[in-house]
């Protein structure tokens, strides 16, 4: 149940970010789907969350927005 709720949240957050900017490379479906691909699951979900964060913070120039340290710590703990 928890995995379904988190997956839906990630999907919706990415879909909402897509409405803010056309600069996004990872689709809402793949932002969840990358968790299930063996090797890619080590780095692609982080890229999707980073992209969603950056577009949410600064839709006009998303790649200039810094990634907070807590996001990197969260991903490090997730992978560990």
PyMOL Python script that loads the backbone (N, CA, C, O; Angstrom):
from pymol import cmd

cmd.read_pdbstr("""\
ATOM      1  N   UNK A   1       0.830  -1.187   0.000  1.00  0.00           N
ATOM      2  CA  UNK A   1       0.000   0.000   0.000  1.00  0.00           C
ATOM      3  C   UNK A   1       0.877   1.254   0.000  1.00  0.00           C
ATOM      4  O   UNK A   1       0.599   2.224  -0.705  1.00  0.00           O
ATOM      5  N   UNK A   2       1.929   1.213   0.796  1.00  0.00           N
ATOM      6  CA  UNK A   2       2.833   2.356   0.855  1.00  0.00           C
ATOM      7  C   UNK A   2       3.507   2.610  -0.498  1.00  0.00           C
ATOM      8  O   UNK A   2       3.608   3.758  -0.930  1.00  0.00           O
ATOM      9  N   UNK A   3       3.966   1.552  -1.164  1.00  0.00           N
ATOM     10  CA  UNK A   3       4.624   1.700  -2.467  1.00  0.00           C
ATOM     11  C   UNK A   3       3.672   2.290  -3.499  1.00  0.00           C
ATOM     12  O   UNK A   3       4.084   3.094  -4.334  1.00  0.00           O
ATOM     13  N   UNK A   4       2.423   1.903  -3.450  1.00  0.00           N
ATOM     14  CA  UNK A   4       1.426   2.437  -4.388  1.00  0.00           C
ATOM     15  C   UNK A   4       1.194   3.923  -4.118  1.00  0.00           C
ATOM     16  O   UNK A   4       1.129   4.723  -5.052  1.00  0.00           O
ATOM     17  N   UNK A   5       1.071   4.287  -2.861  1.00  0.00           N
ATOM     18  CA  UNK A   5       0.849   5.699  -2.512  1.00  0.00           C
ATOM     19  C   UNK A   5       2.040   6.568  -2.901  1.00  0.00           C
ATOM     20  O   UNK A   5       1.857   7.658  -3.442  1.00  0.00           O
ATOM     21  N   UNK A   6       3.254   6.102  -2.635  1.00  0.00           N
ATOM     22  CA  UNK A   6       4.452   6.865  -2.992  1.00  0.00           C
ATOM     23  C   UNK A   6       4.591   6.950  -4.508  1.00  0.00           C
ATOM     24  O   UNK A   6       4.939   8.005  -5.039  1.00  0.00           O
ATOM     25  N   UNK A   7       4.325   5.862  -5.202  1.00  0.00           N
ATOM     26  CA  UNK A   7       4.377   5.870  -6.664  1.00  0.00           C
ATOM     27  C   UNK A   7       3.388   6.845  -7.277  1.00  0.00           C
ATOM     28  O   UNK A   7       3.712   7.554  -8.230  1.00  0.00           O
ATOM     29  N   UNK A   8       2.197   6.880  -6.734  1.00  0.00           N
ATOM     30  CA  UNK A   8       1.191   7.840  -7.223  1.00  0.00           C
ATOM     31  C   UNK A   8       1.625   9.277  -6.951  1.00  0.00           C
ATOM     32  O   UNK A   8       1.432  10.159  -7.788  1.00  0.00           O
ATOM     33  N   UNK A   9       2.209   9.508  -5.781  1.00  0.00           N
ATOM     34  CA  UNK A   9       2.678  10.860  -5.447  1.00  0.00           C
ATOM     35  C   UNK A   9       3.780  11.303  -6.398  1.00  0.00           C
ATOM     36  O   UNK A   9       3.757  12.430  -6.891  1.00  0.00           O
ATOM     37  N   UNK A  10       4.750  10.424  -6.661  1.00  0.00           N
ATOM     38  CA  UNK A  10       5.843  10.753  -7.585  1.00  0.00           C
ATOM     39  C   UNK A  10       5.282  11.032  -8.977  1.00  0.00           C
ATOM     40  O   UNK A  10       5.692  11.991  -9.632  1.00  0.00           O
ATOM     41  N   UNK A  11       4.351  10.201  -9.428  1.00  0.00           N
ATOM     42  CA  UNK A  11       3.745  10.392 -10.743  1.00  0.00           C
ATOM     43  C   UNK A  11       3.049  11.748 -10.833  1.00  0.00           C
ATOM     44  O   UNK A  11       3.251  12.493 -11.792  1.00  0.00           O
ATOM     45  N   UNK A  12       2.233  12.062  -9.836  1.00  0.00           N
ATOM     46  CA  UNK A  12       1.478  13.327  -9.857  1.00  0.00           C
ATOM     47  C   UNK A  12       2.402  14.540  -9.737  1.00  0.00           C
ATOM     48  O   UNK A  12       2.176  15.550 -10.404  1.00  0.00           O
ATOM     49  N   UNK A  13       3.424  14.457  -8.909  1.00  0.00           N
ATOM     50  CA  UNK A  13       4.368  15.572  -8.775  1.00  0.00           C
ATOM     51  C   UNK A  13       5.060  15.836 -10.110  1.00  0.00           C
ATOM     52  O   UNK A  13       5.216  16.989 -10.514  1.00  0.00           O
ATOM     53  N   UNK A  14       5.473  14.773 -10.793  1.00  0.00           N
ATOM     54  CA  UNK A  14       6.134  14.938 -12.082  1.00  0.00           C
ATOM     55  C   UNK A  14       5.152  15.450 -13.133  1.00  0.00           C
ATOM     56  O   UNK A  14       5.505  16.308 -13.942  1.00  0.00           O
ATOM     57  N   UNK A  15       3.939  14.939 -13.128  1.00  0.00           N
ATOM     58  CA  UNK A  15       2.929  15.409 -14.089  1.00  0.00           C
ATOM     59  C   UNK A  15       2.619  16.891 -13.868  1.00  0.00           C
ATOM     60  O   UNK A  15       2.472  17.643 -14.831  1.00  0.00           O
ATOM     61  N   UNK A  16       2.519  17.308 -12.619  1.00  0.00           N
ATOM     62  CA  UNK A  16       2.269  18.722 -12.325  1.00  0.00           C
ATOM     63  C   UNK A  16       3.443  19.586 -12.764  1.00  0.00           C
ATOM     64  O   UNK A  16       3.243  20.694 -13.261  1.00  0.00           O
ATOM     65  N   UNK A  17       4.657  19.097 -12.587  1.00  0.00           N
ATOM     66  CA  UNK A  17       5.839  19.853 -13.016  1.00  0.00           C
ATOM     67  C   UNK A  17       5.877  19.980 -14.536  1.00  0.00           C
ATOM     68  O   UNK A  17       6.342  20.990 -15.064  1.00  0.00           O
ATOM     69  N   UNK A  18       5.391  18.959 -15.240  1.00  0.00           N
ATOM     70  CA  UNK A  18       5.335  19.027 -16.704  1.00  0.00           C
ATOM     71  C   UNK A  18       4.424  20.149 -17.183  1.00  0.00           C
ATOM     72  O   UNK A  18       4.640  20.702 -18.261  1.00  0.00           O
ATOM     73  N   UNK A  19       3.420  20.489 -16.404  1.00  0.00           N
ATOM     74  CA  UNK A  19       2.540  21.594 -16.806  1.00  0.00           C
ATOM     75  C   UNK A  19       3.228  22.945 -16.648  1.00  0.00           C
ATOM     76  O   UNK A  19       2.818  23.929 -17.264  1.00  0.00           O
ATOM     77  N   UNK A  20       4.277  22.996 -15.821  1.00  0.00           N
ATOM     78  CA  UNK A  20       4.992  24.244 -15.591  1.00  0.00           C
ATOM     79  C   UNK A  20       6.072  24.518 -16.623  1.00  0.00           C
ATOM     80  O   UNK A  20       6.366  25.678 -16.913  1.00  0.00           O
ATOM     81  N   UNK A  21       6.675  23.463 -17.189  1.00  0.00           N
ATOM     82  CA  UNK A  21       7.814  23.652 -18.092  1.00  0.00           C
ATOM     83  C   UNK A  21       7.868  22.535 -19.129  1.00  0.00           C
ATOM     84  O   UNK A  21       7.563  21.377 -18.841  1.00  0.00           O
ATOM     85  N   UNK A  22       8.263  22.913 -20.341  1.00  0.00           N
ATOM     86  CA  UNK A  22       8.462  21.930 -21.403  1.00  0.00           C
ATOM     87  C   UNK A  22       9.890  21.405 -21.422  1.00  0.00           C
ATOM     88  O   UNK A  22      10.224  20.578 -22.270  1.00  0.00           O
ATOM     89  N   UNK A  23      10.730  21.857 -20.520  1.00  0.00           N
ATOM     90  CA  UNK A  23      12.144  21.478 -20.503  1.00  0.00           C
ATOM     91  C   UNK A  23      12.387  20.107 -19.877  1.00  0.00           C
ATOM     92  O   UNK A  23      13.518  19.622 -19.891  1.00  0.00           O
ATOM     93  N   UNK A  24      11.356  19.476 -19.332  1.00  0.00           N
ATOM     94  CA  UNK A  24      11.540  18.200 -18.638  1.00  0.00           C
ATOM     95  C   UNK A  24      11.801  17.068 -19.621  1.00  0.00           C
ATOM     96  O   UNK A  24      11.172  16.993 -20.677  1.00  0.00           O
ATOM     97  N   UNK A  25      12.733  16.188 -19.267  1.00  0.00           N
ATOM     98  CA  UNK A  25      13.109  15.074 -20.126  1.00  0.00           C
ATOM     99  C   UNK A  25      12.452  13.751 -19.696  1.00  0.00           C
ATOM    100  O   UNK A  25      12.224  12.882 -20.537  1.00  0.00           O
ATOM    101  N   UNK A  26      12.151  13.590 -18.421  1.00  0.00           N
ATOM    102  CA  UNK A  26      11.623  12.328 -17.903  1.00  0.00           C
ATOM    103  C   UNK A  26      10.112  12.462 -17.713  1.00  0.00           C
ATOM    104  O   UNK A  26       9.633  13.383 -17.052  1.00  0.00           O
ATOM    105  N   UNK A  27       9.378  11.528 -18.305  1.00  0.00           N
ATOM    106  CA  UNK A  27       7.920  11.562 -18.234  1.00  0.00           C
ATOM    107  C   UNK A  27       7.432  11.096 -16.863  1.00  0.00           C
ATOM    108  O   UNK A  27       8.187  10.475 -16.115  1.00  0.00           O
ATOM    109  N   UNK A  28       6.170  11.394 -16.529  1.00  0.00           N
ATOM    110  CA  UNK A  28       5.628  10.933 -15.248  1.00  0.00           C
ATOM    111  C   UNK A  28       5.666   9.410 -15.097  1.00  0.00           C
ATOM    112  O   UNK A  28       5.961   8.899 -14.017  1.00  0.00           O
ATOM    113  N   UNK A  29       5.374   8.700 -16.161  1.00  0.00           N
ATOM    114  CA  UNK A  29       5.404   7.240 -16.092  1.00  0.00           C
ATOM    115  C   UNK A  29       6.794   6.695 -15.817  1.00  0.00           C
ATOM    116  O   UNK A  29       6.960   5.772 -15.020  1.00  0.00           O
ATOM    117  N   UNK A  30       7.794   7.269 -16.480  1.00  0.00           N
ATOM    118  CA  UNK A  30       9.160   6.814 -16.260  1.00  0.00           C
ATOM    119  C   UNK A  30       9.707   7.270 -14.928  1.00  0.00           C
ATOM    120  O   UNK A  30      10.614   6.635 -14.390  1.00  0.00           O
ATOM    121  N   UNK A  31       9.183   8.351 -14.378  1.00  0.00           N
ATOM    122  CA  UNK A  31       9.663   8.766 -13.056  1.00  0.00           C
ATOM    123  C   UNK A  31       9.349   7.700 -12.003  1.00  0.00           C
ATOM    124  O   UNK A  31      10.051   7.591 -10.997  1.00  0.00           O
ATOM    125  N   UNK A  32       8.305   6.922 -12.236  1.00  0.00           N
ATOM    126  CA  UNK A  32       7.982   5.795 -11.359  1.00  0.00           C
ATOM    127  C   UNK A  32       8.609   4.508 -11.897  1.00  0.00           C
ATOM    128  O   UNK A  32       9.113   3.687 -11.130  1.00  0.00           O
ATOM    129  N   UNK A  33       8.574   4.340 -13.202  1.00  0.00           N
ATOM    130  CA  UNK A  33       9.051   3.114 -13.824  1.00  0.00           C
ATOM    131  C   UNK A  33      10.522   2.822 -13.618  1.00  0.00           C
ATOM    132  O   UNK A  33      10.921   1.658 -13.581  1.00  0.00           O
ATOM    133  N   UNK A  34      11.340   3.863 -13.482  1.00  0.00           N
ATOM    134  CA  UNK A  34      12.780   3.646 -13.296  1.00  0.00           C
ATOM    135  C   UNK A  34      13.092   2.880 -12.012  1.00  0.00           C
ATOM    136  O   UNK A  34      14.154   2.265 -11.914  1.00  0.00           O
ATOM    137  N   UNK A  35      12.207   2.902 -11.040  1.00  0.00           N
ATOM    138  CA  UNK A  35      12.447   2.152  -9.805  1.00  0.00           C
ATOM    139  C   UNK A  35      12.475   0.636 -10.053  1.00  0.00           C
ATOM    140  O   UNK A  35      12.993  -0.111  -9.224  1.00  0.00           O
ATOM    141  N   UNK A  36      11.932   0.183 -11.170  1.00  0.00           N
ATOM    142  CA  UNK A  36      11.809  -1.249 -11.439  1.00  0.00           C
ATOM    143  C   UNK A  36      12.813  -1.770 -12.459  1.00  0.00           C
ATOM    144  O   UNK A  36      12.784  -2.957 -12.784  1.00  0.00           O
ATOM    145  N   UNK A  37      13.700  -0.920 -12.975  1.00  0.00           N
ATOM    146  CA  UNK A  37      14.722  -1.337 -13.934  1.00  0.00           C
ATOM    147  C   UNK A  37      16.019  -1.559 -13.134  1.00  0.00           C
ATOM    148  O   UNK A  37      16.524  -0.617 -12.523  1.00  0.00           O
ATOM    149  N   UNK A  38      16.565  -2.787 -13.127  1.00  0.00           N
ATOM    150  CA  UNK A  38      17.653  -3.135 -12.204  1.00  0.00           C
ATOM    151  C   UNK A  38      18.826  -2.163 -12.092  1.00  0.00           C
ATOM    152  O   UNK A  38      19.030  -1.624 -11.004  1.00  0.00           O
ATOM    153  N   UNK A  39      19.586  -1.908 -13.104  1.00  0.00           N
ATOM    154  CA  UNK A  39      20.754  -1.043 -12.967  1.00  0.00           C
ATOM    155  C   UNK A  39      20.349   0.429 -12.923  1.00  0.00           C
ATOM    156  O   UNK A  39      20.892   1.208 -12.139  1.00  0.00           O
ATOM    157  N   UNK A  40      19.406   0.795 -13.760  1.00  0.00           N
ATOM    158  CA  UNK A  40      18.964   2.194 -13.832  1.00  0.00           C
ATOM    159  C   UNK A  40      18.334   2.662 -12.525  1.00  0.00           C
ATOM    160  O   UNK A  40      18.318   3.861 -12.244  1.00  0.00           O
ATOM    161  N   UNK A  41      17.819   1.740 -11.729  1.00  0.00           N
ATOM    162  CA  UNK A  41      17.163   2.128 -10.471  1.00  0.00           C
ATOM    163  C   UNK A  41      18.135   2.728  -9.464  1.00  0.00           C
ATOM    164  O   UNK A  41      17.712   3.261  -8.439  1.00  0.00           O
ATOM    165  N   UNK A  42      19.431   2.646  -9.746  1.00  0.00           N
ATOM    166  CA  UNK A  42      20.418   3.229  -8.839  1.00  0.00           C
ATOM    167  C   UNK A  42      20.601   4.726  -9.049  1.00  0.00           C
ATOM    168  O   UNK A  42      21.090   5.409  -8.149  1.00  0.00           O
ATOM    169  N   UNK A  43      20.217   5.265 -10.226  1.00  0.00           N
ATOM    170  CA  UNK A  43      20.446   6.688 -10.481  1.00  0.00           C
ATOM    171  C   UNK A  43      19.310   7.401 -11.208  1.00  0.00           C
ATOM    172  O   UNK A  43      19.151   8.607 -11.022  1.00  0.00           O
ATOM    173  N   UNK A  44      18.517   6.719 -12.021  1.00  0.00           N
ATOM    174  CA  UNK A  44      17.478   7.397 -12.796  1.00  0.00           C
ATOM    175  C   UNK A  44      16.329   7.947 -11.937  1.00  0.00           C
ATOM    176  O   UNK A  44      15.847   9.041 -12.234  1.00  0.00           O
ATOM    177  N   UNK A  45      15.867   7.254 -10.898  1.00  0.00           N
ATOM    178  CA  UNK A  45      14.820   7.853 -10.072  1.00  0.00           C
ATOM    179  C   UNK A  45      15.277   9.162  -9.425  1.00  0.00           C
ATOM    180  O   UNK A  45      14.484  10.093  -9.284  1.00  0.00           O
ATOM    181  N   UNK A  46      16.554   9.236  -9.033  1.00  0.00           N
ATOM    182  CA  UNK A  46      17.074  10.488  -8.477  1.00  0.00           C
ATOM    183  C   UNK A  46      17.050  11.582  -9.526  1.00  0.00           C
ATOM    184  O   UNK A  46      16.691  12.720  -9.221  1.00  0.00           O
ATOM    185  N   UNK A  47      17.426  11.263 -10.758  1.00  0.00           N
ATOM    186  CA  UNK A  47      17.389  12.259 -11.829  1.00  0.00           C
ATOM    187  C   UNK A  47      15.970  12.764 -12.048  1.00  0.00           C
ATOM    188  O   UNK A  47      15.761  13.956 -12.269  1.00  0.00           O
ATOM    189  N   UNK A  48      14.997  11.865 -11.988  1.00  0.00           N
ATOM    190  CA  UNK A  48      13.603  12.264 -12.175  1.00  0.00           C
ATOM    191  C   UNK A  48      13.132  13.179 -11.046  1.00  0.00           C
ATOM    192  O   UNK A  48      12.463  14.183 -11.293  1.00  0.00           O
ATOM    193  N   UNK A  49      13.483  12.832  -9.808  1.00  0.00           N
ATOM    194  CA  UNK A  49      13.089  13.667  -8.673  1.00  0.00           C
ATOM    195  C   UNK A  49      13.810  15.009  -8.696  1.00  0.00           C
ATOM    196  O   UNK A  49      13.220  16.036  -8.363  1.00  0.00           O
ATOM    197  N   UNK A  50      15.086  15.008  -9.087  1.00  0.00           N
ATOM    198  CA  UNK A  50      15.846  16.248  -9.196  1.00  0.00           C
ATOM    199  C   UNK A  50      15.215  17.169 -10.244  1.00  0.00           C
ATOM    200  O   UNK A  50      15.059  18.369 -10.017  1.00  0.00           O
ATOM    201  N   UNK A  51      14.860  16.597 -11.380  1.00  0.00           N
ATOM    202  CA  UNK A  51      14.240  17.382 -12.444  1.00  0.00           C
ATOM    203  C   UNK A  51      12.891  17.949 -11.993  1.00  0.00           C
ATOM    204  O   UNK A  51      12.579  19.109 -12.264  1.00  0.00           O
ATOM    205  N   UNK A  52      12.106  17.136 -11.314  1.00  0.00           N
ATOM    206  CA  UNK A  52      10.816  17.596 -10.797  1.00  0.00           C
ATOM    207  C   UNK A  52      11.009  18.738  -9.802  1.00  0.00           C
ATOM    208  O   UNK A  52      10.282  19.731  -9.838  1.00  0.00           O
ATOM    209  N   UNK A  53      11.983  18.591  -8.923  1.00  0.00           N
ATOM    210  CA  UNK A  53      12.278  19.639  -7.938  1.00  0.00           C
ATOM    211  C   UNK A  53      12.688  20.932  -8.634  1.00  0.00           C
ATOM    212  O   UNK A  53      12.164  22.001  -8.321  1.00  0.00           O
ATOM    213  N   UNK A  54      13.611  20.837  -9.565  1.00  0.00           N
ATOM    214  CA  UNK A  54      14.133  22.026 -10.219  1.00  0.00           C
ATOM    215  C   UNK A  54      13.048  22.768 -10.997  1.00  0.00           C
ATOM    216  O   UNK A  54      13.000  23.998 -10.972  1.00  0.00           O
ATOM    217  N   UNK A  55      12.190  22.042 -11.678  1.00  0.00           N
ATOM    218  CA  UNK A  55      11.102  22.694 -12.418  1.00  0.00           C
ATOM    219  C   UNK A  55      10.097  23.309 -11.458  1.00  0.00           C
ATOM    220  O   UNK A  55       9.536  24.366 -11.744  1.00  0.00           O
ATOM    221  N   UNK A  56       9.864  22.665 -10.333  1.00  0.00           N
ATOM    222  CA  UNK A  56       8.920  23.210  -9.352  1.00  0.00           C
ATOM    223  C   UNK A  56       9.436  24.498  -8.726  1.00  0.00           C
ATOM    224  O   UNK A  56       8.652  25.397  -8.420  1.00  0.00           O
ATOM    225  N   UNK A  57      10.756  24.594  -8.532  1.00  0.00           N
ATOM    226  CA  UNK A  57      11.346  25.773  -7.907  1.00  0.00           C
ATOM    227  C   UNK A  57      11.465  26.925  -8.894  1.00  0.00           C
ATOM    228  O   UNK A  57      11.147  28.065  -8.557  1.00  0.00           O
ATOM    229  N   UNK A  58      11.919  26.638 -10.108  1.00  0.00           N
ATOM    230  CA  UNK A  58      12.175  27.688 -11.094  1.00  0.00           C
ATOM    231  C   UNK A  58      11.747  27.211 -12.485  1.00  0.00           C
ATOM    232  O   UNK A  58      12.581  26.729 -13.251  1.00  0.00           O
ATOM    233  N   UNK A  59      10.461  27.338 -12.820  1.00  0.00           N
ATOM    234  CA  UNK A  59       9.974  26.824 -14.103  1.00  0.00           C
ATOM    235  C   UNK A  59      10.606  27.488 -15.326  1.00  0.00           C
ATOM    236  O   UNK A  59      10.734  26.850 -16.371  1.00  0.00           O
ATOM    237  N   UNK A  60      10.997  28.744 -15.215  1.00  0.00           N
ATOM    238  CA  UNK A  60      11.545  29.442 -16.379  1.00  0.00           C
ATOM    239  C   UNK A  60      12.961  28.976 -16.729  1.00  0.00           C
ATOM    240  O   UNK A  60      13.315  28.931 -17.907  1.00  0.00           O
ATOM    241  N   UNK A  61      13.768  28.631 -15.735  1.00  0.00           N
ATOM    242  CA  UNK A  61      15.132  28.149 -15.954  1.00  0.00           C
ATOM    243  C   UNK A  61      15.440  27.047 -14.946  1.00  0.00           C
ATOM    244  O   UNK A  61      16.184  27.271 -13.991  1.00  0.00           O
ATOM    245  N   UNK A  62      14.871  25.855 -15.154  1.00  0.00           N
ATOM    246  CA  UNK A  62      14.950  24.811 -14.129  1.00  0.00           C
ATOM    247  C   UNK A  62      16.356  24.329 -13.798  1.00  0.00           C
ATOM    248  O   UNK A  62      16.620  23.953 -12.656  1.00  0.00           O
ATOM    249  N   UNK A  63      17.253  24.332 -14.758  1.00  0.00           N
ATOM    250  CA  UNK A  63      18.570  23.750 -14.504  1.00  0.00           C
ATOM    251  C   UNK A  63      19.500  24.699 -13.763  1.00  0.00           C
ATOM    252  O   UNK A  63      20.631  24.333 -13.446  1.00  0.00           O
ATOM    253  N   UNK A  64      19.039  25.911 -13.483  1.00  0.00           N
ATOM    254  CA  UNK A  64      19.827  26.827 -12.667  1.00  0.00           C
ATOM    255  C   UNK A  64      19.486  26.698 -11.183  1.00  0.00           C
ATOM    256  O   UNK A  64      20.210  27.210 -10.329  1.00  0.00           O
ATOM    257  N   UNK A  65      18.389  26.016 -10.880  1.00  0.00           N
ATOM    258  CA  UNK A  65      17.966  25.837  -9.484  1.00  0.00           C
ATOM    259  C   UNK A  65      18.865  24.805  -8.798  1.00  0.00           C
ATOM    260  O   UNK A  65      19.073  23.715  -9.332  1.00  0.00           O
ATOM    261  N   UNK A  66      19.394  25.138  -7.629  1.00  0.00           N
ATOM    262  CA  UNK A  66      20.251  24.173  -6.927  1.00  0.00           C
ATOM    263  C   UNK A  66      19.439  23.016  -6.345  1.00  0.00           C
ATOM    264  O   UNK A  66      18.266  23.164  -6.004  1.00  0.00           O
ATOM    265  N   UNK A  67      20.083  21.888  -6.245  1.00  0.00           N
ATOM    266  CA  UNK A  67      19.454  20.713  -5.650  1.00  0.00           C
ATOM    267  C   UNK A  67      19.796  20.720  -4.166  1.00  0.00           C
ATOM    268  O   UNK A  67      20.974  20.790  -3.815  1.00  0.00           O
ATOM    269  N   UNK A  68      18.798  20.651  -3.283  1.00  0.00           N
ATOM    270  CA  UNK A  68      19.092  20.699  -1.847  1.00  0.00           C
ATOM    271  C   UNK A  68      19.870  19.464  -1.377  1.00  0.00           C
ATOM    272  O   UNK A  68      19.708  18.366  -1.909  1.00  0.00           O
ATOM    273  N   UNK A  69      20.696  19.672  -0.394  1.00  0.00           N
ATOM    274  CA  UNK A  69      21.516  18.588   0.137  1.00  0.00           C
ATOM    275  C   UNK A  69      20.659  17.461   0.705  1.00  0.00           C
ATOM    276  O   UNK A  69      21.042  16.293   0.637  1.00  0.00           O
ATOM    277  N   UNK A  70      19.510  17.805   1.260  1.00  0.00           N
ATOM    278  CA  UNK A  70      18.653  16.776   1.845  1.00  0.00           C
ATOM    279  C   UNK A  70      18.174  15.793   0.781  1.00  0.00           C
ATOM    280  O   UNK A  70      17.931  14.626   1.089  1.00  0.00           O
ATOM    281  N   UNK A  71      18.035  16.241  -0.462  1.00  0.00           N
ATOM    282  CA  UNK A  71      17.636  15.329  -1.529  1.00  0.00           C
ATOM    283  C   UNK A  71      18.749  14.339  -1.839  1.00  0.00           C
ATOM    284  O   UNK A  71      18.485  13.160  -2.079  1.00  0.00           O
ATOM    285  N   UNK A  72      19.982  14.807  -1.835  1.00  0.00           N
ATOM    286  CA  UNK A  72      21.117  13.909  -2.073  1.00  0.00           C
ATOM    287  C   UNK A  72      21.279  12.922  -0.904  1.00  0.00           C
ATOM    288  O   UNK A  72      21.592  11.752  -1.123  1.00  0.00           O
ATOM    289  N   UNK A  73      21.072  13.385   0.314  1.00  0.00           N
ATOM    290  CA  UNK A  73      21.144  12.505   1.487  1.00  0.00           C
ATOM    291  C   UNK A  73      20.038  11.464   1.425  1.00  0.00           C
ATOM    292  O   UNK A  73      20.273  10.284   1.684  1.00  0.00           O
ATOM    293  N   UNK A  74      18.830  11.903   1.079  1.00  0.00           N
ATOM    294  CA  UNK A  74      17.695  10.976   0.949  1.00  0.00           C
ATOM    295  C   UNK A  74      18.027   9.891  -0.055  1.00  0.00           C
ATOM    296  O   UNK A  74      17.792   8.712   0.210  1.00  0.00           O
ATOM    297  N   UNK A  75      18.573  10.273  -1.210  1.00  0.00           N
ATOM    298  CA  UNK A  75      18.871   9.261  -2.234  1.00  0.00           C
ATOM    299  C   UNK A  75      19.996   8.341  -1.777  1.00  0.00           C
ATOM    300  O   UNK A  75      19.937   7.137  -2.026  1.00  0.00           O
ATOM    301  N   UNK A  76      21.006   8.870  -1.124  1.00  0.00           N
ATOM    302  CA  UNK A  76      22.082   8.033  -0.615  1.00  0.00           C
ATOM    303  C   UNK A  76      21.577   7.005   0.374  1.00  0.00           C
ATOM    304  O   UNK A  76      21.994   5.847   0.338  1.00  0.00           O
ATOM    305  N   UNK A  77      20.691   7.411   1.248  1.00  0.00           N
ATOM    306  CA  UNK A  77      20.104   6.470   2.216  1.00  0.00           C
ATOM    307  C   UNK A  77      19.206   5.449   1.520  1.00  0.00           C
ATOM    308  O   UNK A  77      19.160   4.285   1.918  1.00  0.00           O
ATOM    309  N   UNK A  78      18.501   5.883   0.492  1.00  0.00           N
ATOM    310  CA  UNK A  78      17.623   4.975  -0.248  1.00  0.00           C
ATOM    311  C   UNK A  78      18.441   3.886  -0.918  1.00  0.00           C
ATOM    312  O   UNK A  78      18.086   2.709  -0.848  1.00  0.00           O
ATOM    313  N   UNK A  79      19.537   4.269  -1.570  1.00  0.00           N
ATOM    314  CA  UNK A  79      20.384   3.295  -2.266  1.00  0.00           C
ATOM    315  C   UNK A  79      21.094   2.375  -1.261  1.00  0.00           C
ATOM    316  O   UNK A  79      21.256   1.180  -1.507  1.00  0.00           O
ATOM    317  N   UNK A  80      21.510   2.948  -0.136  1.00  0.00           N
ATOM    318  CA  UNK A  80      22.201   2.135   0.875  1.00  0.00           C
ATOM    319  C   UNK A  80      21.243   1.124   1.471  1.00  0.00           C
ATOM    320  O   UNK A  80      21.632   0.344   2.341  1.00  0.00           O
TER     321      UNK A  80
END
""", "prot")
cmd.dss("prot")
cmd.show_as("cartoon", "prot")
cmd.util.cbc("prot")
cmd.orient("prot")
